[in-house]
């Protein structure tokens, strides 16, 4: 068996487990308001991507060449999805 599909499956499983554990951390942070939590989640995600892009030398990935409205729409949808997910976790926790 080729190692590339195995690596891809391992990355997919790792990402799913980390995203699945996000609810536990949101539930533990009762005192932190939802909007600042989302801001810092998105902010550190962007910082991580920028660090990766700079380290690998793919600076051309930073500037969008086409479909800029589509990228803004995706950012809005992503942020609103995370907002509703965090609000649902807050209202359905068992504590």
Biopython code that builds the backbone (N, CA, C, O; Angstrom):
import numpy as np
from Bio.PDB.StructureBuilder import StructureBuilder

atoms = [
    (1, "UNK", "N", (0.842, -1.191, 0.000)),
    (1, "UNK", "CA", (0.000, 0.000, 0.000)),
    (1, "UNK", "C", (0.877, 1.241, 0.000)),
    (1, "UNK", "O", (1.916, 1.290, 0.660)),
    (2, "UNK", "N", (0.446, 2.225, -0.741)),
    (2, "UNK", "CA", (1.189, 3.477, -0.834)),
    (2, "UNK", "C", (1.074, 4.257, 0.477)),
    (2, "UNK", "O", (0.039, 4.207, 1.142)),
    (3, "UNK", "N", (2.132, 4.974, 0.848)),
    (3, "UNK", "CA", (2.133, 5.695, 2.128)),
    (3, "UNK", "C", (1.367, 7.011, 2.059)),
    (3, "UNK", "O", (0.982, 7.538, 3.103)),
    (4, "UNK", "N", (1.132, 7.559, 0.874)),
    (4, "UNK", "CA", (0.433, 8.839, 0.766)),
    (4, "UNK", "C", (-1.025, 8.719, 1.226)),
    (4, "UNK", "O", (-1.456, 9.559, 2.016)),
    (5, "UNK", "N", (-1.814, 7.723, 0.781)),
    (5, "UNK", "CA", (-3.172, 7.616, 1.315)),
    (5, "UNK", "C", (-3.189, 7.354, 2.821)),
    (5, "UNK", "O", (-4.074, 7.845, 3.522)),
    (6, "UNK", "N", (-2.236, 6.596, 3.319)),
    (6, "UNK", "CA", (-2.166, 6.349, 4.758)),
    (6, "UNK", "C", (-1.900, 7.630, 5.528)),
    (6, "UNK", "O", (-2.482, 7.858, 6.588)),
    (7, "UNK", "N", (-1.019, 8.464, 4.994)),
    (7, "UNK", "CA", (-0.734, 9.748, 5.634)),
    (7, "UNK", "C", (-1.955, 10.658, 5.563)),
    (7, "UNK", "O", (-2.257, 11.368, 6.522)),
    (8, "UNK", "N", (-2.646, 10.640, 4.449)),
    (8, "UNK", "CA", (-3.846, 11.468, 4.305)),
    (8, "UNK", "C", (-4.928, 11.031, 5.285)),
    (8, "UNK", "O", (-5.595, 11.874, 5.885)),
    (9, "UNK", "N", (-5.107, 9.734, 5.455)),
    (9, "UNK", "CA", (-6.098, 9.242, 6.419)),
    (9, "UNK", "C", (-5.713, 9.618, 7.845)),
    (9, "UNK", "O", (-6.575, 9.977, 8.648)),
    (10, "UNK", "N", (-4.437, 9.539, 8.158)),
    (10, "UNK", "CA", (-3.984, 9.903, 9.508)),
    (10, "UNK", "C", (-4.215, 11.390, 9.765)),
    (10, "UNK", "O", (-4.629, 11.778, 10.858)),
    (11, "UNK", "N", (-3.948, 12.223, 8.758)),
    (11, "UNK", "CA", (-4.197, 13.661, 8.919)),
    (11, "UNK", "C", (-5.687, 13.947, 9.059)),
    (11, "UNK", "O", (-6.077, 14.806, 9.851)),
    (12, "UNK", "N", (-6.516, 13.247, 8.310)),
    (12, "UNK", "CA", (-7.962, 13.433, 8.402)),
    (12, "UNK", "C", (-8.483, 13.020, 9.775)),
    (12, "UNK", "O", (-9.302, 13.728, 10.361)),
    (13, "UNK", "N", (-8.029, 11.908, 10.283)),
    (13, "UNK", "CA", (-8.459, 11.440, 11.602)),
    (13, "UNK", "C", (-7.965, 12.382, 12.694)),
    (13, "UNK", "O", (-8.711, 12.694, 13.623)),
    (14, "UNK", "N", (-6.728, 12.836, 12.595)),
    (14, "UNK", "CA", (-6.186, 13.766, 13.593)),
    (14, "UNK", "C", (-6.968, 15.077, 13.598)),
    (14, "UNK", "O", (-7.313, 15.585, 14.666)),
    (15, "UNK", "N", (-7.247, 15.623, 12.436)),
    (15, "UNK", "CA", (-8.028, 16.855, 12.352)),
    (15, "UNK", "C", (-9.432, 16.678, 12.899)),
    (15, "UNK", "O", (-9.953, 17.573, 13.564)),
    (16, "UNK", "N", (-10.050, 15.540, 12.629)),
    (16, "UNK", "CA", (-11.397, 15.282, 13.139)),
    (16, "UNK", "C", (-11.412, 15.172, 14.652)),
    (16, "UNK", "O", (-12.323, 15.682, 15.304)),
    (17, "UNK", "N", (-10.417, 14.515, 15.210)),
    (17, "UNK", "CA", (-10.343, 14.385, 16.673)),
    (17, "UNK", "C", (-10.120, 15.746, 17.327)),
    (17, "UNK", "O", (-10.752, 16.064, 18.334)),
    (18, "UNK", "N", (-9.226, 16.544, 16.758)),
    (18, "UNK", "CA", (-8.960, 17.878, 17.324)),
    (18, "UNK", "C", (-10.210, 18.752, 17.232)),
    (18, "UNK", "O", (-10.551, 19.437, 18.196)),
    (19, "UNK", "N", (-10.896, 18.739, 16.091)),
    (19, "UNK", "CA", (-12.112, 19.545, 15.953)),
    (19, "UNK", "C", (-13.215, 19.016, 16.862)),
    (19, "UNK", "O", (-14.008, 19.799, 17.384)),
    (20, "UNK", "N", (-13.279, 17.710, 17.057)),
    (20, "UNK", "CA", (-14.266, 17.130, 17.956)),
    (20, "UNK", "C", (-14.023, 17.504, 19.409)),
    (20, "UNK", "O", (-14.973, 17.611, 20.185)),
    (21, "UNK", "N", (-12.774, 17.701, 19.788)),
    (21, "UNK", "CA", (-12.453, 18.096, 21.160)),
    (21, "UNK", "C", (-12.685, 19.586, 21.401)),
    (21, "UNK", "O", (-12.607, 20.042, 22.541)),
    (22, "UNK", "N", (-12.964, 20.338, 20.366)),
    (22, "UNK", "CA", (-13.193, 21.769, 20.503)),
    (22, "UNK", "C", (-14.359, 22.065, 21.437)),
    (22, "UNK", "O", (-14.310, 23.034, 22.193)),
    (23, "UNK", "N", (-15.392, 21.257, 21.397)),
    (23, "UNK", "CA", (-16.536, 21.441, 22.275)),
    (23, "UNK", "C", (-16.179, 21.326, 23.746)),
    (23, "UNK", "O", (-16.759, 22.025, 24.576)),
    (24, "UNK", "N", (-15.246, 20.467, 24.082)),
    (24, "UNK", "CA", (-14.811, 20.313, 25.472)),
    (24, "UNK", "C", (-14.148, 21.596, 25.949)),
    (24, "UNK", "O", (-14.413, 22.060, 27.058)),
    (25, "UNK", "N", (-13.292, 22.167, 25.119)),
    (25, "UNK", "CA", (-12.598, 23.391, 25.519)),
    (25, "UNK", "C", (-13.546, 24.577, 25.596)),
    (25, "UNK", "O", (-13.394, 25.431, 26.470)),
    (26, "UNK", "N", (-14.519, 24.644, 24.701)),
    (26, "UNK", "CA", (-15.506, 25.724, 24.756)),
    (26, "UNK", "C", (-16.336, 25.600, 26.026)),
    (26, "UNK", "O", (-16.665, 26.609, 26.651)),
    (27, "UNK", "N", (-16.673, 24.390, 26.409)),
    (27, "UNK", "CA", (-17.452, 24.170, 27.625)),
    (27, "UNK", "C", (-16.645, 24.529, 28.877)),
    (27, "UNK", "O", (-17.209, 25.031, 29.849)),
    (28, "UNK", "N", (-15.355, 24.283, 28.864)),
    (28, "UNK", "CA", (-14.509, 24.619, 30.024)),
    (28, "UNK", "C", (-14.363, 26.123, 30.213)),
    (28, "UNK", "O", (-14.197, 26.586, 31.342)),
    (29, "UNK", "N", (-14.420, 26.884, 29.145)),
    (29, "UNK", "CA", (-14.215, 28.332, 29.215)),
    (29, "UNK", "C", (-15.549, 29.056, 29.381)),
    (29, "UNK", "O", (-15.983, 29.781, 28.485)),
    (30, "UNK", "N", (-16.190, 28.859, 30.518)),
    (30, "UNK", "CA", (-17.498, 29.468, 30.759)),
    (30, "UNK", "C", (-17.432, 30.982, 30.873)),
    (30, "UNK", "O", (-18.357, 31.665, 30.434)),
    (31, "UNK", "N", (-16.375, 31.521, 31.445)),
    (31, "UNK", "CA", (-16.295, 32.951, 31.701)),
    (31, "UNK", "C", (-15.927, 33.778, 30.463)),
    (31, "UNK", "O", (-16.140, 34.990, 30.443)),
    (32, "UNK", "N", (-15.384, 33.136, 29.448)),
    (32, "UNK", "CA", (-14.966, 33.866, 28.242)),
    (32, "UNK", "C", (-16.180, 34.029, 27.320)),
    (32, "UNK", "O", (-16.835, 33.040, 26.992)),
    (33, "UNK", "N", (-16.489, 35.258, 26.898)),
    (33, "UNK", "CA", (-17.610, 35.452, 25.961)),
    (33, "UNK", "C", (-17.352, 34.763, 24.626)),
    (33, "UNK", "O", (-16.208, 34.486, 24.265)),
    (34, "UNK", "N", (-18.418, 34.494, 23.911)),
    (34, "UNK", "CA", (-18.327, 33.719, 22.672)),
    (34, "UNK", "C", (-17.586, 34.463, 21.561)),
    (34, "UNK", "O", (-16.736, 33.871, 20.896)),
    (35, "UNK", "N", (-17.883, 35.730, 21.348)),
    (35, "UNK", "CA", (-17.264, 36.459, 20.233)),
    (35, "UNK", "C", (-15.748, 36.618, 20.367)),
    (35, "UNK", "O", (-15.039, 36.410, 19.382)),
    (36, "UNK", "N", (-15.214, 36.980, 21.550)),
    (36, "UNK", "CA", (-13.746, 37.008, 21.643)),
    (36, "UNK", "C", (-13.104, 35.633, 21.449)),
    (36, "UNK", "O", (-11.995, 35.534, 20.923)),
    (37, "UNK", "N", (-13.800, 34.573, 21.872)),
    (37, "UNK", "CA", (-13.267, 33.224, 21.676)),
    (37, "UNK", "C", (-13.167, 32.896, 20.188)),
    (37, "UNK", "O", (-12.189, 32.294, 19.745)),
    (38, "UNK", "N", (-14.176, 33.292, 19.424)),
    (38, "UNK", "CA", (-14.153, 33.064, 17.977)),
    (38, "UNK", "C", (-13.074, 33.914, 17.322)),
    (38, "UNK", "O", (-12.374, 33.448, 16.423)),
    (39, "UNK", "N", (-12.937, 35.164, 17.769)),
    (39, "UNK", "CA", (-11.895, 36.025, 17.201)),
    (39, "UNK", "C", (-10.522, 35.403, 17.391)),
    (39, "UNK", "O", (-9.744, 35.334, 16.440)),
    (40, "UNK", "N", (-10.209, 34.950, 18.597)),
    (40, "UNK", "CA", (-8.883, 34.395, 18.838)),
    (40, "UNK", "C", (-8.686, 33.062, 18.128)),
    (40, "UNK", "O", (-7.566, 32.745, 17.726)),
    (41, "UNK", "N", (-9.737, 32.279, 17.966)),
    (41, "UNK", "CA", (-9.622, 31.035, 17.206)),
    (41, "UNK", "C", (-9.266, 31.345, 15.753)),
    (41, "UNK", "O", (-8.367, 30.726, 15.183)),
    (42, "UNK", "N", (-9.970, 32.296, 15.163)),
    (42, "UNK", "CA", (-9.687, 32.664, 13.780)),
    (42, "UNK", "C", (-8.320, 33.349, 13.646)),
    (42, "UNK", "O", (-7.585, 33.099, 12.691)),
    (43, "UNK", "N", (-7.990, 34.212, 14.609)),
    (43, "UNK", "CA", (-6.735, 34.956, 14.568)),
    (43, "UNK", "C", (-5.527, 34.015, 14.609)),
    (43, "UNK", "O", (-4.599, 34.157, 13.813)),
    (44, "UNK", "N", (-5.541, 33.054, 15.539)),
    (44, "UNK", "CA", (-4.406, 32.137, 15.625)),
    (44, "UNK", "C", (-4.372, 31.171, 14.444)),
    (44, "UNK", "O", (-3.303, 30.686, 14.074)),
    (45, "UNK", "N", (-5.532, 30.886, 13.847)),
    (45, "UNK", "CA", (-5.551, 30.086, 12.625)),
    (45, "UNK", "C", (-4.880, 30.806, 11.474)),
    (45, "UNK", "O", (-4.105, 30.214, 10.723)),
    (46, "UNK", "N", (-5.188, 32.105, 11.339)),
    (46, "UNK", "CA", (-4.560, 32.905, 10.279)),
    (46, "UNK", "C", (-3.059, 33.036, 10.526)),
    (46, "UNK", "O", (-2.263, 32.939, 9.591)),
    (47, "UNK", "N", (-2.670, 33.259, 11.791)),
    (47, "UNK", "CA", (-1.235, 33.340, 12.092)),
    (47, "UNK", "C", (-0.509, 32.040, 11.757)),
    (47, "UNK", "O", (0.607, 32.065, 11.239)),
    (48, "UNK", "N", (-1.141, 30.910, 12.052)),
    (48, "UNK", "CA", (-0.524, 29.619, 11.733)),
    (48, "UNK", "C", (-0.370, 29.441, 10.229)),
    (48, "UNK", "O", (0.671, 28.981, 9.759)),
    (49, "UNK", "N", (-1.404, 29.804, 9.472)),
    (49, "UNK", "CA", (-1.314, 29.687, 8.020)),
    (49, "UNK", "C", (-0.252, 30.619, 7.443)),
    (49, "UNK", "O", (0.495, 30.235, 6.543)),
    (50, "UNK", "N", (-0.188, 31.852, 7.965)),
    (50, "UNK", "CA", (0.842, 32.781, 7.491)),
    (50, "UNK", "C", (2.247, 32.269, 7.799)),
    (50, "UNK", "O", (3.147, 32.375, 6.966)),
    (51, "UNK", "N", (2.431, 31.719, 8.984)),
    (51, "UNK", "CA", (3.742, 31.167, 9.335)),
    (51, "UNK", "C", (4.104, 30.016, 8.396)),
    (51, "UNK", "O", (5.245, 29.913, 7.947)),
    (52, "UNK", "N", (3.134, 29.154, 8.103)),
    (52, "UNK", "CA", (3.384, 28.033, 7.191)),
    (52, "UNK", "C", (3.731, 28.535, 5.791)),
    (52, "UNK", "O", (4.651, 28.024, 5.153)),
    (53, "UNK", "N", (2.987, 29.542, 5.317)),
    (53, "UNK", "CA", (3.236, 30.081, 3.979)),
    (53, "UNK", "C", (4.616, 30.733, 3.905)),
    (53, "UNK", "O", (5.324, 30.578, 2.910)),
    (54, "UNK", "N", (4.993, 31.452, 4.942)),
    (54, "UNK", "CA", (6.301, 32.114, 4.943)),
    (54, "UNK", "C", (7.427, 31.090, 5.031)),
    (54, "UNK", "O", (8.438, 31.224, 4.342)),
    (55, "UNK", "N", (7.266, 30.079, 5.863)),
    (55, "UNK", "CA", (8.311, 29.061, 6.025)),
    (55, "UNK", "C", (8.504, 28.265, 4.736)),
    (55, "UNK", "O", (9.634, 27.969, 4.350)),
    (56, "UNK", "N", (7.395, 27.917, 4.069)),
    (56, "UNK", "CA", (7.519, 27.130, 2.843)),
    (56, "UNK", "C", (7.862, 27.976, 1.625)),
    (56, "UNK", "O", (8.199, 27.428, 0.575)),
    (57, "UNK", "N", (7.785, 29.303, 1.742)),
    (57, "UNK", "CA", (8.147, 30.176, 0.638)),
    (57, "UNK", "C", (7.088, 30.325, -0.426)),
    (57, "UNK", "O", (7.402, 30.690, -1.560)),
    (58, "UNK", "N", (5.848, 30.054, -0.093)),
    (58, "UNK", "CA", (4.759, 30.167, -1.063)),
    (58, "UNK", "C", (4.018, 31.488, -0.869)),
    (58, "UNK", "O", (2.817, 31.496, -0.599)),
    (59, "UNK", "N", (4.720, 32.582, -1.003)),
    (59, "UNK", "CA", (4.150, 33.904, -0.761)),
    (59, "UNK", "C", (3.069, 34.260, -1.779)),
    (59, "UNK", "O", (2.246, 35.136, -1.511)),
    (60, "UNK", "N", (3.050, 33.611, -2.926)),
    (60, "UNK", "CA", (2.039, 33.915, -3.941)),
    (60, "UNK", "C", (0.648, 33.460, -3.497)),
    (60, "UNK", "O", (-0.350, 33.894, -4.073)),
    (61, "UNK", "N", (0.563, 32.592, -2.484)),
    (61, "UNK", "CA", (-0.737, 32.129, -2.003)),
    (61, "UNK", "C", (-1.465, 33.181, -1.179)),
    (61, "UNK", "O", (-2.668, 33.052, -0.951)),
    (62, "UNK", "N", (-0.776, 34.204, -0.733)),
    (62, "UNK", "CA", (-1.394, 35.203, 0.138)),
    (62, "UNK", "C", (-2.332, 36.122, -0.645)),
    (62, "UNK", "O", (-3.400, 36.474, -0.144)),
    (63, "UNK", "N", (-1.958, 36.511, -1.850)),
    (63, "UNK", "CA", (-2.747, 37.469, -2.628)),
    (63, "UNK", "C", (-3.773, 36.716, -3.469)),
    (63, "UNK", "O", (-3.397, 35.936, -4.345)),
    (64, "UNK", "N", (-5.072, 36.939, -3.215)),
    (64, "UNK", "CA", (-6.087, 36.293, -4.068)),
    (64, "UNK", "C", (-6.156, 36.966, -5.427)),
    (64, "UNK", "O", (-6.256, 38.190, -5.509)),
    (65, "UNK", "N", (-6.106, 36.191, -6.478)),
    (65, "UNK", "CA", (-6.103, 36.743, -7.826)),
    (65, "UNK", "C", (-7.510, 36.874, -8.405)),
    (65, "UNK", "O", (-7.787, 37.788, -9.182)),
    (66, "UNK", "N", (-8.387, 35.961, -8.024)),
    (66, "UNK", "CA", (-9.747, 35.986, -8.553)),
    (66, "UNK", "C", (-10.712, 35.501, -7.475)),
    (66, "UNK", "O", (-10.298, 34.944, -6.459)),
    (67, "UNK", "N", (-11.962, 35.715, -7.708)),
    (67, "UNK", "CA", (-13.045, 35.307, -6.818)),
    (67, "UNK", "C", (-12.879, 35.875, -5.408)),
    (67, "UNK", "O", (-13.003, 35.143, -4.425)),
    (68, "UNK", "N", (-12.602, 37.164, -5.306)),
    (68, "UNK", "CA", (-12.416, 37.800, -4.001)),
    (68, "UNK", "C", (-13.721, 37.837, -3.220)),
    (68, "UNK", "O", (-13.713, 37.670, -2.000)),
    (69, "UNK", "N", (-14.833, 38.052, -3.897)),
    (69, "UNK", "CA", (-16.133, 38.042, -3.210)),
    (69, "UNK", "C", (-16.444, 36.660, -2.668)),
    (69, "UNK", "O", (-17.016, 36.520, -1.587)),
    (70, "UNK", "N", (-16.070, 35.651, -3.417)),
    (70, "UNK", "CA", (-16.266, 34.271, -2.981)),
    (70, "UNK", "C", (-15.468, 33.993, -1.711)),
    (70, "UNK", "O", (-15.970, 33.332, -0.802)),
    (71, "UNK", "N", (-14.248, 34.480, -1.636)),
    (71, "UNK", "CA", (-13.435, 34.304, -0.433)),
    (71, "UNK", "C", (-14.039, 35.023, 0.769)),
    (71, "UNK", "O", (-14.040, 34.489, 1.878)),
    (72, "UNK", "N", (-14.552, 36.237, 0.551)),
    (72, "UNK", "CA", (-15.221, 36.957, 1.635)),
    (72, "UNK", "C", (-16.472, 36.219, 2.094)),
    (72, "UNK", "O", (-16.744, 36.148, 3.292)),
    (73, "UNK", "N", (-17.228, 35.675, 1.165)),
    (73, "UNK", "CA", (-18.420, 34.906, 1.514)),
    (73, "UNK", "C", (-18.052, 33.664, 2.313)),
    (73, "UNK", "O", (-18.716, 33.336, 3.296)),
    (74, "UNK", "N", (-17.002, 32.976, 1.898)),
    (74, "UNK", "CA", (-16.554, 31.794, 2.644)),
    (74, "UNK", "C", (-16.099, 32.152, 4.051)),
    (74, "UNK", "O", (-16.370, 31.411, 4.996)),
    (75, "UNK", "N", (-15.411, 33.280, 4.201)),
    (75, "UNK", "CA", (-15.002, 33.729, 5.522)),
    (75, "UNK", "C", (-16.185, 34.048, 6.407)),
    (75, "UNK", "O", (-16.190, 33.702, 7.589)),
    (76, "UNK", "N", (-17.200, 34.710, 5.843)),
    (76, "UNK", "CA", (-18.409, 35.023, 6.599)),
    (76, "UNK", "C", (-19.149, 33.759, 7.009)),
    (76, "UNK", "O", (-19.584, 33.637, 8.154)),
    (77, "UNK", "N", (-19.294, 32.821, 6.084)),
    (77, "UNK", "CA", (-19.992, 31.570, 6.383)),
    (77, "UNK", "C", (-19.229, 30.771, 7.428)),
    (77, "UNK", "O", (-19.842, 30.200, 8.330)),
    (78, "UNK", "N", (-17.915, 30.717, 7.329)),
    (78, "UNK", "CA", (-17.103, 29.996, 8.302)),
    (78, "UNK", "C", (-17.256, 30.595, 9.696)),
    (78, "UNK", "O", (-17.433, 29.868, 10.673)),
    (79, "UNK", "N", (-17.187, 31.918, 9.786)),
    (79, "UNK", "CA", (-17.304, 32.577, 11.085)),
    (79, "UNK", "C", (-18.704, 32.406, 11.666)),
    (79, "UNK", "O", (-18.847, 32.178, 12.867)),
    (80, "UNK", "N", (-19.729, 32.511, 10.838)),
    (80, "UNK", "CA", (-21.086, 32.334, 11.355)),
    (80, "UNK", "C", (-21.346, 30.881, 11.766)),
    (80, "UNK", "O", (-22.087, 30.636, 12.718)),
    (81, "UNK", "N", (-20.751, 29.927, 11.068)),
    (81, "UNK", "CA", (-20.887, 28.521, 11.460)),
    (81, "UNK", "C", (-20.239, 28.279, 12.811)),
    (81, "UNK", "O", (-20.813, 27.597, 13.660)),
    (82, "UNK", "N", (-19.059, 28.823, 13.021)),
    (82, "UNK", "CA", (-18.378, 28.661, 14.303)),
    (82, "UNK", "C", (-19.155, 29.364, 15.407)),
    (82, "UNK", "O", (-19.243, 28.847, 16.521)),
    (83, "UNK", "N", (-19.720, 30.535, 15.118)),
    (83, "UNK", "CA", (-20.524, 31.253, 16.100)),
    (83, "UNK", "C", (-21.723, 30.424, 16.539)),
    (83, "UNK", "O", (-21.971, 30.277, 17.735)),
    (84, "UNK", "N", (-22.463, 29.884, 15.587)),
    (84, "UNK", "CA", (-23.622, 29.075, 15.963)),
    (84, "UNK", "C", (-23.212, 27.789, 16.666)),
    (84, "UNK", "O", (-23.919, 27.331, 17.563)),
    (85, "UNK", "N", (-22.091, 27.198, 16.282)),
    (85, "UNK", "CA", (-21.593, 25.991, 16.944)),
    (85, "UNK", "C", (-21.234, 26.274, 18.400)),
    (85, "UNK", "O", (-21.601, 25.506, 19.290)),
    (86, "UNK", "N", (-20.524, 27.363, 18.645)),
    (86, "UNK", "CA", (-20.146, 27.718, 20.007)),
    (86, "UNK", "C", (-21.366, 28.068, 20.852)),
    (86, "UNK", "O", (-21.426, 27.702, 22.025)),
    (87, "UNK", "N", (-22.341, 28.774, 20.273)),
    (87, "UNK", "CA", (-23.559, 29.111, 21.015)),
    (87, "UNK", "C", (-24.329, 27.850, 21.370)),
    (87, "UNK", "O", (-24.857, 27.738, 22.477)),
    (88, "UNK", "N", (-24.401, 26.905, 20.452)),
    (88, "UNK", "CA", (-25.078, 25.633, 20.744)),
    (88, "UNK", "C", (-24.371, 24.872, 21.856)),
    (88, "UNK", "O", (-25.026, 24.269, 22.707)),
    (89, "UNK", "N", (-23.054, 24.892, 21.860)),
    (89, "UNK", "CA", (-22.312, 24.217, 22.924)),
    (89, "UNK", "C", (-22.612, 24.886, 24.257)),
    (89, "UNK", "O", (-22.794, 24.201, 25.264)),
    (90, "UNK", "N", (-22.667, 26.209, 24.279)),
    (90, "UNK", "CA", (-22.954, 26.946, 25.520)),
    (90, "UNK", "C", (-24.332, 26.616, 26.074)),
    (90, "UNK", "O", (-24.502, 26.490, 27.286)),
    (91, "UNK", "N", (-25.316, 26.475, 25.191)),
    (91, "UNK", "CA", (-26.692, 26.261, 25.643)),
    (91, "UNK", "C", (-27.027, 24.806, 25.920)),
    (91, "UNK", "O", (-28.038, 24.526, 26.564)),
    (92, "UNK", "N", (-26.213, 23.878, 25.457)),
    (92, "UNK", "CA", (-26.524, 22.464, 25.658)),
    (92, "UNK", "C", (-25.509, 21.757, 26.542)),
    (92, "UNK", "O", (-25.485, 20.527, 26.573)),
    (93, "UNK", "N", (-24.673, 22.490, 27.259)),
    (93, "UNK", "CA", (-23.689, 21.814, 28.105)),
    (93, "UNK", "C", (-24.384, 21.235, 29.329)),
    (93, "UNK", "O", (-25.448, 21.704, 29.732)),
    (94, "UNK", "N", (-23.777, 20.223, 29.911)),
    (94, "UNK", "CA", (-24.373, 19.497, 31.025)),
    (94, "UNK", "C", (-23.926, 19.977, 32.378)),
    (94, "UNK", "O", (-24.223, 19.323, 33.378)),
    (95, "UNK", "N", (-23.231, 21.081, 32.460)),
    (95, "UNK", "CA", (-22.794, 21.583, 33.755)),
    (95, "UNK", "C", (-23.854, 22.371, 34.422)),
    (95, "UNK", "O", (-23.649, 22.869, 35.529)),
]
sb = StructureBuilder()
sb.init_structure("model")
sb.init_model(0)
sb.init_chain("A")
sb.init_seg("    ")
for serial, (resi, resn, name, xyz) in enumerate(atoms, 1):
    if name == "N":
        sb.init_residue(resn, " ", resi, " ")
    sb.init_atom(name, np.array(xyz, "f"), 0.0, 1.0, " ", f" {name:<3s}", serial, name[0])
structure = sb.get_structure()
